[in-house]
Amino acid sequence: MFKKLIIGILVTSVIVVSCSDDDDTLPVPANTANLTLNLSGLEPLGTGYVYEGWIIVPGETLPVSTGTFTNVTFPQTFSVDNTQLAAATAFVLSVEPAGETGDAALMPAATKLLRGEFGTGNTATVGLAPVGDFTDAAGTFFLRAPTDEDVPGGAMNNGNDQYGVWFGLPGMPPMPNLTLPSLTGWKYEGWVVTDNGPISTGTFTSFDARDDNAGDPNGFSETVFDGPPLPGEDFFRNAPDGVTFPLDVRNRTVVISVEPDPDDSPAPFVLKPLIGVAGMDTAPESYNFELKTDAFPTGNVTR
């Protein structure tokens, strides 16, 4: 009886070890091949959003998903149908809501971030072509707080101009002068960096109109008069936690970012093409933005 028990244990152990060994050495399915992403500059997305890769395959009605990820440590490798991967002409990376189902899961969202062409080789160098060309991005901003003035146009300026920032050139009327590409699937957003982090001036797609914060009862501007026909903000009310209003913008960093639409997070997205620092003078003084592309995402994809 004891001998039979020992033999039974040994047989069971062999079976367990054999199954474990098989699990550790499962072969890659014969009809798949590896796609390796080696990217830099990506930042984690907000809760409920993922990055998703796609390949463009001639003859396929829709792009083919290569998988989603949230971890931004690279390289990362994904298994893709080998026939489709070999025929692919390009790779695209998009920002997607997590857990998409139905038709929305079958194609990239409008928030396409990176793209690269395979050409005749097996490596695609990716860049921001889906978002836009920021080579000539430029612009200015000025300090002014028109939304608490007694008379439209500033005839009775309250002397509070250090509490607001607007994107363009001051004047009567102020003029737009941002040079930025038009966006599809994305919006621009202005920011002022405080001691407790950046606060938004509002999102916008037009450079000669008030931004999406205009008229918002939860916005920061006073309501005596609307601001100028430019993106921007005054900082008098509804201060975020940890920030004291009115906010003096002098000597602070001012940023314009590119944000997914819909936005993945209340924090600035990784794309921040224009950055400037306000001086001590209010309008009619203006300050130049500087183009910052060194932190833009880039990298390559290899099949």
Secondary structure, 3 states (H helix, E strand, C coil): CHHHHHHHHHHHHHHHHHHHHHHHCCCCCCCEEEEEEEEECCCCCCCCEEEEEEEECCCCCCCEEEEEECCCCCCEEEEEEHHHHHHCCEEEEEEEECCCCHHHHHCCCCCEEEEEECCCCCEEEEECCCCCCCCCCECEEEECCHHHCCCCCCCCCCCCHHHEEEECECCCCCECCCECCCCCCEEEEEEEEECCEEEEEEEECCCCCCCCCCCCCCCCCCCCCCCCCCCEEECCCCCCCCCCCCCCCCCCEEEEEEEECCCCCCCCCCEEEEEEECCCCCCCCCEECEECCCCCCEEEEEC
